[in-house]
Amino acid sequence: MSLLKPQRIEDFIITLLAQGSLKNSQLLAELSIKKRILKKSSEHQSVFQSQKVFVYSAFR
């Protein structure tokens, strides 16, 4: 599993879905909401990075 450094959180989630690892639709909804909020404000880049780390560690 080569998900050590996902470039974009979208790619990472798509990879997880393709592997059947992500079945929690509530988590998907939350991530989608957070992604939309973060996309609106570039000052949250560090928060976005920590989200990627959190999602990755949640499915290790």
PyMOL Python script that loads the backbone (N, CA, C, O; Angstrom):
from pymol import cmd

cmd.read_pdbstr("""\
ATOM      1  N   MET A   1       0.854  -1.183   0.000  1.00  0.00           N
ATOM      2  CA  MET A   1       0.000   0.000   0.000  1.00  0.00           C
ATOM      3  C   MET A   1       0.891   1.234   0.000  1.00  0.00           C
ATOM      4  O   MET A   1       1.573   1.503   0.989  1.00  0.00           O
ATOM      5  N   SER A   2       0.893   1.983  -1.089  1.00  0.00           N
ATOM      6  CA  SER A   2       1.805   3.118  -1.201  1.00  0.00           C
ATOM      7  C   SER A   2       1.058   4.432  -1.009  1.00  0.00           C
ATOM      8  O   SER A   2       0.914   5.223  -1.942  1.00  0.00           O
ATOM      9  N   LEU A   3       0.588   4.651   0.206  1.00  0.00           N
ATOM     10  CA  LEU A   3      -0.169   5.875   0.486  1.00  0.00           C
ATOM     11  C   LEU A   3       0.582   6.754   1.476  1.00  0.00           C
ATOM     12  O   LEU A   3      -0.027   7.497   2.245  1.00  0.00           O
ATOM     13  N   LEU A   4       1.900   6.666   1.452  1.00  0.00           N
ATOM     14  CA  LEU A   4       2.672   7.400   2.449  1.00  0.00           C
ATOM     15  C   LEU A   4       2.567   8.903   2.264  1.00  0.00           C
ATOM     16  O   LEU A   4       2.463   9.640   3.244  1.00  0.00           O
ATOM     17  N   LYS A   5       2.593   9.377   0.998  1.00  0.00           N
ATOM     18  CA  LYS A   5       2.528  10.815   0.765  1.00  0.00           C
ATOM     19  C   LYS A   5       1.496  11.131  -0.314  1.00  0.00           C
ATOM     20  O   LYS A   5       1.867  11.404  -1.455  1.00  0.00           O
ATOM     21  N   PRO A   6       0.219  11.101   0.024  1.00  0.00           N
ATOM     22  CA  PRO A   6      -0.800  11.455  -0.965  1.00  0.00           C
ATOM     23  C   PRO A   6      -0.653  12.925  -1.364  1.00  0.00           C
ATOM     24  O   PRO A   6      -0.481  13.787  -0.502  1.00  0.00           O
ATOM     25  N   GLN A   7      -0.718  13.207  -2.647  1.00  0.00           N
ATOM     26  CA  GLN A   7      -0.544  14.580  -3.122  1.00  0.00           C
ATOM     27  C   GLN A   7      -1.777  15.422  -2.812  1.00  0.00           C
ATOM     28  O   GLN A   7      -1.658  16.570  -2.384  1.00  0.00           O
ATOM     29  N   ARG A   8      -2.950  14.857  -3.027  1.00  0.00           N
ATOM     30  CA  ARG A   8      -4.185  15.577  -2.746  1.00  0.00           C
ATOM     31  C   ARG A   8      -5.097  14.644  -1.963  1.00  0.00           C
ATOM     32  O   ARG A   8      -5.092  13.429  -2.165  1.00  0.00           O
ATOM     33  N   ILE A   9      -5.880  15.233  -1.068  1.00  0.00           N
ATOM     34  CA  ILE A   9      -6.763  14.401  -0.235  1.00  0.00           C
ATOM     35  C   ILE A   9      -7.809  13.702  -1.097  1.00  0.00           C
ATOM     36  O   ILE A   9      -8.251  12.604  -0.759  1.00  0.00           O
ATOM     37  N   GLU A  10      -8.216  14.332  -2.223  1.00  0.00           N
ATOM     38  CA  GLU A  10      -9.184  13.693  -3.120  1.00  0.00           C
ATOM     39  C   GLU A  10      -8.614  12.385  -3.666  1.00  0.00           C
ATOM     40  O   GLU A  10      -9.290  11.356  -3.676  1.00  0.00           O
ATOM     41  N   ASP A  11      -7.361  12.440  -4.118  1.00  0.00           N
ATOM     42  CA  ASP A  11      -6.732  11.234  -4.662  1.00  0.00           C
ATOM     43  C   ASP A  11      -6.641  10.147  -3.604  1.00  0.00           C
ATOM     44  O   ASP A  11      -6.856   8.966  -3.875  1.00  0.00           O
ATOM     45  N   PHE A  12      -6.316  10.578  -2.392  1.00  0.00           N
ATOM     46  CA  PHE A  12      -6.161   9.635  -1.287  1.00  0.00           C
ATOM     47  C   PHE A  12      -7.485   8.927  -0.985  1.00  0.00           C
ATOM     48  O   PHE A  12      -7.520   7.708  -0.820  1.00  0.00           O
ATOM     49  N   ILE A  13      -8.577   9.704  -0.914  1.00  0.00           N
ATOM     50  CA  ILE A  13      -9.886   9.116  -0.611  1.00  0.00           C
ATOM     51  C   ILE A  13     -10.341   8.208  -1.745  1.00  0.00           C
ATOM     52  O   ILE A  13     -10.913   7.145  -1.503  1.00  0.00           O
ATOM     53  N   ILE A  14     -10.087   8.628  -2.992  1.00  0.00           N
ATOM     54  CA  ILE A  14     -10.459   7.790  -4.132  1.00  0.00           C
ATOM     55  C   ILE A  14      -9.709   6.459  -4.070  1.00  0.00           C
ATOM     56  O   ILE A  14     -10.273   5.405  -4.364  1.00  0.00           O
ATOM     57  N   THR A  15      -8.441   6.520  -3.687  1.00  0.00           N
ATOM     58  CA  THR A  15      -7.649   5.291  -3.557  1.00  0.00           C
ATOM     59  C   THR A  15      -8.235   4.392  -2.481  1.00  0.00           C
ATOM     60  O   THR A  15      -8.362   3.182  -2.674  1.00  0.00           O
ATOM     61  N   LEU A  16      -8.594   4.990  -1.340  1.00  0.00           N
ATOM     62  CA  LEU A  16      -9.179   4.192  -0.259  1.00  0.00           C
ATOM     63  C   LEU A  16     -10.494   3.554  -0.711  1.00  0.00           C
ATOM     64  O   LEU A  16     -10.754   2.384  -0.430  1.00  0.00           O
ATOM     65  N   LEU A  17     -11.322   4.336  -1.416  1.00  0.00           N
ATOM     66  CA  LEU A  17     -12.598   3.809  -1.890  1.00  0.00           C
ATOM     67  C   LEU A  17     -12.364   2.662  -2.862  1.00  0.00           C
ATOM     68  O   LEU A  17     -13.057   1.645  -2.819  1.00  0.00           O
ATOM     69  N   ALA A  18     -11.379   2.837  -3.740  1.00  0.00           N
ATOM     70  CA  ALA A  18     -11.090   1.799  -4.723  1.00  0.00           C
ATOM     71  C   ALA A  18     -10.659   0.517  -4.030  1.00  0.00           C
ATOM     72  O   ALA A  18     -10.915  -0.576  -4.535  1.00  0.00           O
ATOM     73  N   GLN A  19     -10.014   0.638  -2.889  1.00  0.00           N
ATOM     74  CA  GLN A  19      -9.583  -0.539  -2.143  1.00  0.00           C
ATOM     75  C   GLN A  19     -10.678  -1.062  -1.226  1.00  0.00           C
ATOM     76  O   GLN A  19     -10.502  -2.085  -0.564  1.00  0.00           O
ATOM     77  N   GLY A  20     -11.802  -0.368  -1.186  1.00  0.00           N
ATOM     78  CA  GLY A  20     -12.900  -0.791  -0.320  1.00  0.00           C
ATOM     79  C   GLY A  20     -12.610  -0.543   1.151  1.00  0.00           C
ATOM     80  O   GLY A  20     -13.218  -1.174   2.016  1.00  0.00           O
ATOM     81  N   SER A  21     -11.684   0.373   1.447  1.00  0.00           N
ATOM     82  CA  SER A  21     -11.291   0.611   2.834  1.00  0.00           C
ATOM     83  C   SER A  21     -12.193   1.618   3.528  1.00  0.00           C
ATOM     84  O   SER A  21     -12.285   1.641   4.755  1.00  0.00           O
ATOM     85  N   LEU A  22     -12.858   2.449   2.734  1.00  0.00           N
ATOM     86  CA  LEU A  22     -13.623   3.539   3.333  1.00  0.00           C
ATOM     87  C   LEU A  22     -15.109   3.268   3.121  1.00  0.00           C
ATOM     88  O   LEU A  22     -15.639   3.485   2.031  1.00  0.00           O
ATOM     89  N   LYS A  23     -15.775   2.793   4.170  1.00  0.00           N
ATOM     90  CA  LYS A  23     -17.182   2.448   4.028  1.00  0.00           C
ATOM     91  C   LYS A  23     -18.073   3.329   4.868  1.00  0.00           C
ATOM     92  O   LYS A  23     -19.297   3.213   4.822  1.00  0.00           O
ATOM     93  N   ASN A  24     -17.454   4.219   5.642  1.00  0.00           N
ATOM     94  CA  ASN A  24     -18.235   5.045   6.547  1.00  0.00           C
ATOM     95  C   ASN A  24     -18.693   6.304   5.818  1.00  0.00           C
ATOM     96  O   ASN A  24     -17.913   7.238   5.638  1.00  0.00           O
ATOM     97  N   SER A  25     -19.957   6.330   5.398  1.00  0.00           N
ATOM     98  CA  SER A  25     -20.451   7.457   4.606  1.00  0.00           C
ATOM     99  C   SER A  25     -20.498   8.745   5.422  1.00  0.00           C
ATOM    100  O   SER A  25     -20.412   9.838   4.862  1.00  0.00           O
ATOM    101  N   GLN A  26     -20.634   8.625   6.741  1.00  0.00           N
ATOM    102  CA  GLN A  26     -20.621   9.826   7.567  1.00  0.00           C
ATOM    103  C   GLN A  26     -19.241  10.495   7.513  1.00  0.00           C
ATOM    104  O   GLN A  26     -19.132  11.717   7.419  1.00  0.00           O
ATOM    105  N   LEU A  27     -18.196   9.667   7.576  1.00  0.00           N
ATOM    106  CA  LEU A  27     -16.838  10.200   7.480  1.00  0.00           C
ATOM    107  C   LEU A  27     -16.633  10.863   6.115  1.00  0.00           C
ATOM    108  O   LEU A  27     -16.046  11.941   6.024  1.00  0.00           O
ATOM    109  N   LEU A  28     -17.117  10.218   5.070  1.00  0.00           N
ATOM    110  CA  LEU A  28     -17.012  10.807   3.728  1.00  0.00           C
ATOM    111  C   LEU A  28     -17.694  12.162   3.678  1.00  0.00           C
ATOM    112  O   LEU A  28     -17.150  13.115   3.121  1.00  0.00           O
ATOM    113  N   ALA A  29     -18.880  12.249   4.257  1.00  0.00           N
ATOM    114  CA  ALA A  29     -19.617  13.510   4.260  1.00  0.00           C
ATOM    115  C   ALA A  29     -18.860  14.588   5.019  1.00  0.00           C
ATOM    116  O   ALA A  29     -18.766  15.727   4.563  1.00  0.00           O
ATOM    117  N   GLU A  30     -18.317  14.225   6.183  1.00  0.00           N
ATOM    118  CA  GLU A  30     -17.545  15.185   6.967  1.00  0.00           C
ATOM    119  C   GLU A  30     -16.320  15.662   6.198  1.00  0.00           C
ATOM    120  O   GLU A  30     -16.015  16.855   6.190  1.00  0.00           O
ATOM    121  N   LEU A  31     -15.621  14.739   5.555  1.00  0.00           N
ATOM    122  CA  LEU A  31     -14.432  15.115   4.788  1.00  0.00           C
ATOM    123  C   LEU A  31     -14.807  16.033   3.637  1.00  0.00           C
ATOM    124  O   LEU A  31     -14.098  16.994   3.341  1.00  0.00           O
ATOM    125  N   SER A  32     -15.924  15.732   2.992  1.00  0.00           N
ATOM    126  CA  SER A  32     -16.357  16.550   1.873  1.00  0.00           C
ATOM    127  C   SER A  32     -16.697  17.969   2.329  1.00  0.00           C
ATOM    128  O   SER A  32     -16.378  18.939   1.641  1.00  0.00           O
ATOM    129  N   ILE A  33     -17.341  18.087   3.482  1.00  0.00           N
ATOM    130  CA  ILE A  33     -17.660  19.409   4.033  1.00  0.00           C
ATOM    131  C   ILE A  33     -16.384  20.156   4.398  1.00  0.00           C
ATOM    132  O   ILE A  33     -16.225  21.331   4.069  1.00  0.00           O
ATOM    133  N   LYS A  34     -15.469  19.460   5.086  1.00  0.00           N
ATOM    134  CA  LYS A  34     -14.210  20.099   5.474  1.00  0.00           C
ATOM    135  C   LYS A  34     -13.422  20.532   4.249  1.00  0.00           C
ATOM    136  O   LYS A  34     -12.830  21.611   4.232  1.00  0.00           O
ATOM    137  N   LYS A  35     -13.416  19.685   3.222  1.00  0.00           N
ATOM    138  CA  LYS A  35     -12.674  19.996   2.007  1.00  0.00           C
ATOM    139  C   LYS A  35     -13.225  21.269   1.364  1.00  0.00           C
ATOM    140  O   LYS A  35     -12.459  22.123   0.917  1.00  0.00           O
ATOM    141  N   ARG A  36     -14.566  21.396   1.320  1.00  0.00           N
ATOM    142  CA  ARG A  36     -15.186  22.583   0.729  1.00  0.00           C
ATOM    143  C   ARG A  36     -14.833  23.841   1.522  1.00  0.00           C
ATOM    144  O   ARG A  36     -14.527  24.885   0.947  1.00  0.00           O
ATOM    145  N   ILE A  37     -14.880  23.724   2.848  1.00  0.00           N
ATOM    146  CA  ILE A  37     -14.551  24.870   3.700  1.00  0.00           C
ATOM    147  C   ILE A  37     -13.094  25.271   3.491  1.00  0.00           C
ATOM    148  O   ILE A  37     -12.781  26.451   3.337  1.00  0.00           O
ATOM    149  N   LEU A  38     -12.209  24.277   3.486  1.00  0.00           N
ATOM    150  CA  LEU A  38     -10.787  24.558   3.372  1.00  0.00           C
ATOM    151  C   LEU A  38     -10.429  25.103   1.995  1.00  0.00           C
ATOM    152  O   LEU A  38      -9.522  25.923   1.856  1.00  0.00           O
ATOM    153  N   LYS A  39     -11.145  24.641   0.990  1.00  0.00           N
ATOM    154  CA  LYS A  39     -10.872  25.093  -0.370  1.00  0.00           C
ATOM    155  C   LYS A  39     -11.142  26.593  -0.491  1.00  0.00           C
ATOM    156  O   LYS A  39     -10.510  27.282  -1.293  1.00  0.00           O
ATOM    157  N   LYS A  40     -12.080  27.091   0.307  1.00  0.00           N
ATOM    158  CA  LYS A  40     -12.450  28.499   0.226  1.00  0.00           C
ATOM    159  C   LYS A  40     -11.385  29.415   0.818  1.00  0.00           C
ATOM    160  O   LYS A  40     -11.381  30.611   0.527  1.00  0.00           O
ATOM    161  N   SER A  41     -10.502  28.897   1.622  1.00  0.00           N
ATOM    162  CA  SER A  41      -9.542  29.759   2.291  1.00  0.00           C
ATOM    163  C   SER A  41      -8.150  29.155   2.288  1.00  0.00           C
ATOM    164  O   SER A  41      -7.887  28.165   2.971  1.00  0.00           O
ATOM    165  N   SER A  42      -7.266  29.760   1.516  1.00  0.00           N
ATOM    166  CA  SER A  42      -5.926  29.194   1.383  1.00  0.00           C
ATOM    167  C   SER A  42      -5.105  29.340   2.664  1.00  0.00           C
ATOM    168  O   SER A  42      -4.081  28.675   2.819  1.00  0.00           O
ATOM    169  N   GLU A  43      -5.545  30.205   3.585  1.00  0.00           N
ATOM    170  CA  GLU A  43      -4.800  30.373   4.833  1.00  0.00           C
ATOM    171  C   GLU A  43      -4.883  29.127   5.712  1.00  0.00           C
ATOM    172  O   GLU A  43      -4.159  29.014   6.701  1.00  0.00           O
ATOM    173  N   HIS A  44      -5.761  28.194   5.357  1.00  0.00           N
ATOM    174  CA  HIS A  44      -5.920  26.984   6.153  1.00  0.00           C
ATOM    175  C   HIS A  44      -5.082  25.836   5.621  1.00  0.00           C
ATOM    176  O   HIS A  44      -5.384  24.674   5.893  1.00  0.00           O
ATOM    177  N   GLN A  45      -4.028  26.145   4.865  1.00  0.00           N
ATOM    178  CA  GLN A  45      -3.237  25.077   4.256  1.00  0.00           C
ATOM    179  C   GLN A  45      -2.679  24.116   5.308  1.00  0.00           C
ATOM    180  O   GLN A  45      -2.639  22.907   5.081  1.00  0.00           O
ATOM    181  N   SER A  46      -2.253  24.644   6.450  1.00  0.00           N
ATOM    182  CA  SER A  46      -1.684  23.761   7.471  1.00  0.00           C
ATOM    183  C   SER A  46      -2.759  22.853   8.069  1.00  0.00           C
ATOM    184  O   SER A  46      -2.478  21.702   8.406  1.00  0.00           O
ATOM    185  N   VAL A  47      -3.975  23.356   8.203  1.00  0.00           N
ATOM    186  CA  VAL A  47      -5.085  22.535   8.689  1.00  0.00           C
ATOM    187  C   VAL A  47      -5.364  21.421   7.685  1.00  0.00           C
ATOM    188  O   VAL A  47      -5.596  20.274   8.066  1.00  0.00           O
ATOM    189  N   PHE A  48      -5.340  21.767   6.409  1.00  0.00           N
ATOM    190  CA  PHE A  48      -5.570  20.789   5.355  1.00  0.00           C
ATOM    191  C   PHE A  48      -4.523  19.685   5.428  1.00  0.00           C
ATOM    192  O   PHE A  48      -4.854  18.507   5.289  1.00  0.00           O
ATOM    193  N   GLN A  49      -3.262  20.055   5.644  1.00  0.00           N
ATOM    194  CA  GLN A  49      -2.200  19.051   5.757  1.00  0.00           C
ATOM    195  C   GLN A  49      -2.465  18.122   6.943  1.00  0.00           C
ATOM    196  O   GLN A  49      -2.282  16.910   6.833  1.00  0.00           O
ATOM    197  N   SER A  50      -2.896  18.689   8.080  1.00  0.00           N
ATOM    198  CA  SER A  50      -3.133  17.838   9.245  1.00  0.00           C
ATOM    199  C   SER A  50      -4.336  16.928   9.020  1.00  0.00           C
ATOM    200  O   SER A  50      -4.381  15.829   9.573  1.00  0.00           O
ATOM    201  N   GLN A  51      -5.316  17.361   8.219  1.00  0.00           N
ATOM    202  CA  GLN A  51      -6.443  16.494   7.871  1.00  0.00           C
ATOM    203  C   GLN A  51      -5.948  15.275   7.103  1.00  0.00           C
ATOM    204  O   GLN A  51      -6.380  14.150   7.353  1.00  0.00           O
ATOM    205  N   LYS A  52      -5.032  15.513   6.161  1.00  0.00           N
ATOM    206  CA  LYS A  52      -4.490  14.388   5.383  1.00  0.00           C
ATOM    207  C   LYS A  52      -3.809  13.391   6.315  1.00  0.00           C
ATOM    208  O   LYS A  52      -3.998  12.181   6.189  1.00  0.00           O
ATOM    209  N   VAL A  53      -3.023  13.904   7.244  1.00  0.00           N
ATOM    210  CA  VAL A  53      -2.317  13.033   8.179  1.00  0.00           C
ATOM    211  C   VAL A  53      -3.315  12.264   9.032  1.00  0.00           C
ATOM    212  O   VAL A  53      -3.141  11.067   9.262  1.00  0.00           O
ATOM    213  N   PHE A  54      -4.366  12.944   9.507  1.00  0.00           N
ATOM    214  CA  PHE A  54      -5.377  12.302  10.337  1.00  0.00           C
ATOM    215  C   PHE A  54      -6.078  11.190   9.568  1.00  0.00           C
ATOM    216  O   PHE A  54      -6.232  10.082  10.082  1.00  0.00           O
ATOM    217  N   VAL A  55      -6.499  11.473   8.353  1.00  0.00           N
ATOM    218  CA  VAL A  55      -7.205  10.465   7.555  1.00  0.00           C
ATOM    219  C   VAL A  55      -6.291   9.278   7.290  1.00  0.00           C
ATOM    220  O   VAL A  55      -6.717   8.125   7.366  1.00  0.00           O
ATOM    221  N   TYR A  56      -5.024   9.570   6.976  1.00  0.00           N
ATOM    222  CA  TYR A  56      -4.092   8.479   6.702  1.00  0.00           C
ATOM    223  C   TYR A  56      -3.926   7.589   7.933  1.00  0.00           C
ATOM    224  O   TYR A  56      -3.983   6.363   7.835  1.00  0.00           O
ATOM    225  N   SER A  57      -3.720   8.220   9.094  1.00  0.00           N
ATOM    226  CA  SER A  57      -3.471   7.419  10.293  1.00  0.00           C
ATOM    227  C   SER A  57      -4.723   6.641  10.722  1.00  0.00           C
ATOM    228  O   SER A  57      -4.623   5.584  11.343  1.00  0.00           O
ATOM    229  N   ALA A  58      -5.895   7.175  10.384  1.00  0.00           N
ATOM    230  CA  ALA A  58      -7.137   6.498  10.744  1.00  0.00           C
ATOM    231  C   ALA A  58      -7.287   5.166  10.002  1.00  0.00           C
ATOM    232  O   ALA A  58      -7.969   4.262  10.484  1.00  0.00           O
ATOM    233  N   PHE A  59      -6.652   5.043   8.834  1.00  0.00           N
ATOM    234  CA  PHE A  59      -6.834   3.828   8.033  1.00  0.00           C
ATOM    235  C   PHE A  59      -5.553   3.016   7.891  1.00  0.00           C
ATOM    236  O   PHE A  59      -5.449   2.171   7.001  1.00  0.00           O
ATOM    237  N   ARG A  60      -4.591   3.262   8.751  1.00  0.00           N
ATOM    238  CA  ARG A  60      -3.342   2.498   8.671  1.00  0.00           C
ATOM    239  C   ARG A  60      -3.543   1.075   9.139  1.00  0.00           C
ATOM    240  O   ARG A  60      -2.599   0.286   9.141  1.00  0.00           O
TER     241      ARG A  60
END
""", "prot")
cmd.dss("prot")
cmd.show_as("cartoon", "prot")
cmd.util.cbc("prot")
cmd.orient("prot")
